[in-house]
Amino acid sequence: MTDTLLRKPFAMRASLRLTLLTLCLAVMIAHIDTFIVNLGARAIGDHFAAGVDELQWIVDSYNLVYAVSLLTGGMLADIYGRRRILMSGALIFTFASLLCAAAPSARVLILGRALAGAGGALMIPASLAIIRVVWDHPGERARALGVWAACNGVAMALGPSLGGMLIPWFGWRSIFLVVVPFGLLALIMAGYTIPESSDPRRRPFDATAQVFGGLALGGLTFAAISTQSAPRTMVAALIVTALSAALFIVIERKKGADALVSPEIFTISQFRAAMIATMGMTFGGYGMVFVLPLAWQSSERFDATASAAALLPMSLVFIVASPLSGALSEQLGIRTVTSGGVALMGLGLLLIGVGGLQPDILPAEFGLAMTGLGLGLAAGPLSAMAVGHVTATRAGTAAALINVARISGATIGVAVLGACYATAGGGARGLLLSMIAGSLAQFAGAAVAWMVTRERTQRVPI
């Protein structure tokens, strides 16, 4: 801990730790659900006799609604209170998990997953904004964000393992039921441990911008979902995305200080760098997590459970490295840690591409560990860059935007790397081509972020 934190009274330090524990619990339940569901897709398909399209929507309805709702979640947190919106998200997510567990049909399950996406879009930006407000010292905030980011790695490691244990013994419904008690615990703890905060100006809701912003993000996600199965739908979705994004920009420029996303926020070099590097980071990272298990299982190298186990080096190194990223940012500079971390991920992907389907699995495992190290170093500091250089009143919006960058990079990465793998005919050649594409995006993101943050900028009062 920093000297500043150690000088605080014991009761205050204990309160901060409980607040962080609550926020970590919220982000874990939002992310662990996704990793468990991916593992349970086959059992769900067998139960409902669901086709590939329905199974795809069971997985993707969460991502689609999450993407559409992110900007709304961030703005609601700023206007109506970050604790209140986080608690609302936890309540919606818990109810959605119950609905999924009791679903009598695939369509109801898709509805439940969509509701869970809405709950996640309220919880994640609110939790990140709360860290920005509660931890006002940059060093303490960086450490808190490192721990918060590590929970993604915990979810990534725990999700497949938990699903692998639950599904054979208790059936696929158990993967949703297991989330319910933790959702209720997060809801109760939030009421006692998190101080309320909001934007005192109470800016207007900006419904028009919400609609077009949601259409742009939803269109992008839908285009990625449709890449393989419906190329014409993908093109139509991309057109909707482009038109909606253009209208969104026009509307926001006219709104000025009352805009949902104030244009001035993009004049902050650290914020722009965080957005660019985050997109590169998740483009390659999420794309790799999609393609590598597919390559393993298609070649009959590993089954689903063994694939999850083989991915563990990335998750475990990520969990260890994330809490240390704040201290390293103070010593080496946030610019070095973030750009270096994303570049390290690029090197890891190249190793995975070369060794992923070789007889000796160790080079690929080393590449996964390197990827986890880079992700652990970069994820927390990138969030710190995004929310730490805007005023506290816009913390929710900044948190939503960095998550927009994350989900956009992940969505496009899965689509592009999946297409590269398929175009090359799969196998070792397809894996290598997709990993090269992912690593190039990460190297580019790291380089651009390094150049953008060359000069230190002050916070812009937006």
SVG drawing of the C-alpha trace seen along z (x, -y; Angstrom):
<svg xmlns="http://www.w3.org/2000/svg" viewBox="-41 -23 52 59">
<polyline fill="none" stroke="black" stroke-width="0.4" points="0.0,0.0 1.1,-3.6 2.2,-5.8 -0.9,-7.9 -3.2,-4.9 -1.2,-3.7 -1.6,-7.2 -5.4,-6.8 -7.2,-5.6 -7.7,-1.8 -11.5,-2.1 -11.2,-4.0 -8.7,-1.5 -11.1,1.4 -14.0,-0.5 -12.0,-0.9 -11.2,2.7 -14.8,3.7 -15.8,1.3 -13.2,2.9 -14.4,6.4 -17.9,5.5 -16.9,4.0 -14.7,7.1 -17.7,9.3 -19.9,7.4 -17.4,7.5 -16.8,11.2 -20.4,12.3 -20.8,10.2 -17.9,11.9 -17.9,15.4 -21.4,16.1 -20.0,15.6 -17.2,18.1 -19.5,20.7 -22.1,20.4 -19.6,20.9 -18.7,24.3 -22.4,25.3 -23.5,24.5 -23.4,28.2 -25.4,29.4 -28.0,26.6 -28.2,27.5 -28.9,31.2 -31.6,30.4 -33.6,28.0 -32.6,29.7 -31.4,26.2 -29.7,25.5 -26.5,23.6 -28.3,20.3 -30.2,20.6 -27.0,21.6 -25.2,18.7 -27.8,16.3 -27.8,17.9 -24.1,16.9 -24.3,13.6 -27.5,12.0 -25.6,11.1 -22.9,9.3 -25.4,7.6 -27.5,6.1 -24.4,5.3 -22.9,3.3 -26.1,1.4 -26.7,0.5 -23.2,-0.6 -23.5,-4.3 -26.9,-4.4 -25.5,-2.6 -22.6,-5.1 -24.8,-8.1 -27.4,-6.8 -24.7,-6.2 -23.5,-9.8 -27.0,-11.2 -28.9,-9.0 -26.0,-7.7 -23.3,-5.1 -24.2,-2.9 -27.9,-3.0 -27.2,-2.0 -24.7,0.7 -27.3,2.2 -30.0,2.0 -27.6,3.9 -26.9,6.6 -30.7,7.0 -31.4,7.3 -28.5,9.7 -29.6,11.9 -33.2,12.1 -31.9,12.8 -29.8,15.7 -32.9,17.2 -34.9,16.8 -32.1,18.6 -32.0,21.4 -35.8,21.9 -36.0,21.3 -38.6,23.7 -37.3,23.1 -34.3,21.8 -36.1,18.5 -36.7,17.8 -33.1,18.6 -32.1,16.1 -34.3,13.5 -32.7,14.2 -29.2,13.8 -30.2,10.5 -31.5,9.2 -28.2,10.3 -26.4,8.2 -28.5,5.2 -27.5,5.9 -23.9,6.1 -24.0,2.8 -25.2,1.1 -22.8,2.9 -19.5,2.6 -19.3,-1.2 -20.8,-2.0 -18.1,0.1 -15.3,-1.5 -16.7,-5.0 -17.0,-4.3 -13.2,-3.5 -12.5,-6.8 -14.5,-8.7 -13.6,-6.8 -9.9,-6.4 -8.9,-10.0 -5.2,-9.5 -3.8,-8.3 -1.5,-5.7 -4.2,-4.2 -6.6,-4.2 -4.1,-2.4 -3.7,0.4 -7.5,0.7 -7.9,0.9 -5.2,3.6 -7.1,5.7 -10.4,4.9 -8.9,6.0 -7.6,9.2 -11.1,10.3 -11.5,10.7 -8.7,13.2 -10.3,15.0 -13.6,15.2 -11.7,16.5 -10.0,19.2 -12.9,20.1 -15.6,20.0 -14.6,23.0 -13.5,25.0 -16.7,24.4 -18.8,25.2 -16.8,28.4 -17.6,29.5 -21.3,28.4 -22.6,29.6 -21.8,33.3 -23.3,33.5 -26.1,31.0 -26.9,30.2 -26.6,27.0 -29.2,25.1 -26.8,25.1 -24.3,22.8 -26.9,20.0 -28.1,20.9 -24.6,20.7 -24.5,17.0 -27.6,16.1 -26.3,16.2 -23.3,14.1 -25.5,11.6 -27.6,11.2 -24.5,10.9 -23.1,8.1 -26.5,6.3 -26.6,6.4 -22.9,5.5 -23.2,2.5 -25.9,1.0 -23.6,1.0 -20.1,0.5 -20.3,-1.9 -20.8,-5.6 -23.2,-7.2 -22.0,-9.8 -23.4,-11.5 -23.0,-14.5 -24.5,-17.4 -25.4,-19.2 -28.0,-16.5 -27.5,-16.9 -30.5,-15.8 -30.9,-12.2 -30.1,-12.9 -32.4,-10.2 -31.7,-10.8 -28.0,-10.3 -28.8,-7.2 -30.7,-5.7 -28.1,-6.3 -25.2,-5.4 -27.0,-2.1 -27.7,-1.5 -24.1,-2.0 -22.8,0.3 -25.5,2.9 -25.0,2.8 -21.3,3.4 -21.9,6.3 -24.6,7.8 -22.3,7.5 -19.7,9.5 -22.2,12.1 -23.4,12.5 -20.0,12.6 -19.9,16.3 -23.6,17.2 -25.2,14.3 -22.8,12.0 -25.6,9.9 -27.0,9.3 -23.5,8.3 -23.2,5.7 -26.6,4.3 -25.6,4.1 -22.4,2.3 -24.3,-0.3 -26.6,-0.9 -23.5,-1.2 -21.9,-3.8 -25.1,-5.9 -25.9,-5.7 -22.4,-6.7 -22.5,-9.7 -25.8,-10.9 -24.5,-10.3 -21.5,-12.6 -23.6,-15.3 -26.1,-15.3 -23.3,-15.3 -21.5,-18.3 -24.7,-20.3 -25.3,-19.4 -22.1,-20.8 -21.7,-20.4 -25.0,-18.4 -23.9,-15.8 -24.0,-12.1 -20.4,-11.9 -18.8,-15.4 -16.5,-15.8 -13.9,-17.4 -13.2,-14.1 -11.4,-13.0 -9.0,-15.9 -7.4,-14.3 -4.4,-12.4 -4.3,-9.8 -8.0,-9.0 -7.5,-8.5 -4.5,-6.3 -6.4,-4.2 -9.2,-3.7 -6.8,-2.8 -4.7,-0.4 -7.8,1.3 -9.2,2.0 -5.9,3.5 -5.6,5.5 -9.1,7.1 -9.0,7.5 -6.1,10.0 -6.9,11.3 -10.5,12.3 -9.9,13.4 -7.2,15.7 -9.4,17.2 -12.0,17.9 -9.7,19.4 -7.2,21.4 -9.7,23.7 -11.5,24.1 -8.3,25.2 -7.5,27.6 -10.9,29.2 -11.2,29.3 -7.8,31.1 -8.9,33.4 -5.9,32.3 -8.0,31.4 -11.7,31.7 -13.6,28.7 -12.5,29.5 -8.9,30.0 -8.9,26.8 -10.1,24.9 -7.3,26.4 -4.7,25.6 -5.7,21.9 -5.1,21.7 -1.5,20.3 -2.9,17.1 -5.5,16.7 -3.2,17.5 -0.4,15.2 -3.0,12.5 -4.4,12.9 -0.9,12.6 0.3,9.7 -2.8,7.5 -2.5,6.4 1.1,5.4 0.4,3.3 -0.4,0.2 2.9,0.2 4.8,0.8 2.9,-2.1 4.2,-4.4 7.8,-3.2 8.1,-2.9 5.3,-5.2 1.8,-4.3 2.8,-4.9 5.5,-2.2 3.4,0.3 0.3,0.0 2.1,-0.1 4.6,2.5 1.9,4.8 -0.1,4.7 3.1,5.3 3.9,8.3 0.5,9.7 1.4,9.4 4.6,11.4 2.5,14.0 0.1,14.4 2.9,15.0 4.3,17.8 0.8,19.3 0.4,19.1 3.7,20.9 3.4,23.6 -0.4,24.0 -0.7,27.2 2.8,28.5 3.5,31.9 5.2,30.0 2.6,27.8 5.1,25.9 5.8,23.0 2.1,22.3 1.7,22.5 4.6,20.0 2.9,17.8 -0.3,18.0 1.6,17.1 3.2,14.1 -0.2,13.0 -1.6,13.2 1.4,11.2 0.8,8.4 -2.9,8.4 -2.3,8.2 0.1,5.3 -2.1,3.3 -5.7,3.9 -5.8,2.0 -3.6,-0.9 -5.6,-1.4 -8.7,-1.8 -6.9,-4.2 -5.8,-6.3 -9.4,-6.4 -11.1,-7.4 -8.3,-9.2 -8.0,-12.1 -11.6,-13.2 -13.4,-14.9 -15.3,-12.8 -18.7,-14.1 -18.0,-12.3 -16.6,-9.1 -19.5,-7.0 -19.4,-8.1 -15.6,-7.6 -16.0,-4.1 -18.7,-3.3 -16.5,-4.5 -13.5,-2.4 -15.8,0.6 -17.2,-0.3 -13.5,-0.1 -13.2,3.2 -16.3,4.8 -15.8,3.3 -12.2,4.7 -13.4,8.1 -16.3,8.3 -14.3,7.3 -11.4,9.5 -13.5,12.6 -15.0,12.0 -11.8,11.1 -9.6,13.7 -12.3,16.3 -12.6,15.3 -8.8,15.6 -8.8,19.1 -11.6,20.2 -10.2,18.6 -6.9,20.3 -8.7,23.7 -8.2,24.1 -5.5,26.2 -2.0,24.9 -2.0,22.5 -5.3,21.0 -4.2,20.6 -0.9,18.9 -2.7,16.5 -5.2,15.5 -2.6,15.0 -0.5,12.9 -3.5,10.7 -4.2,10.4 -0.6,9.6 -0.4,6.9 -3.4,5.2 -1.8,5.3 1.5,4.0 -0.3,1.2 -2.4,0.3 0.7,0.3 2.6,-1.9 -0.2,-4.4 -0.9,-4.7 2.8,-5.3 2.9,-8.1 -0.4,-9.7 0.7,-9.9 4.1,-11.4 3.1,-14.6 1.5,-14.8 -1.9,-16.5 -4.0,-18.0 -7.6,-16.9 -10.1,-18.7 -13.1,-20.0 -16.0,-18.3"/>
</svg>
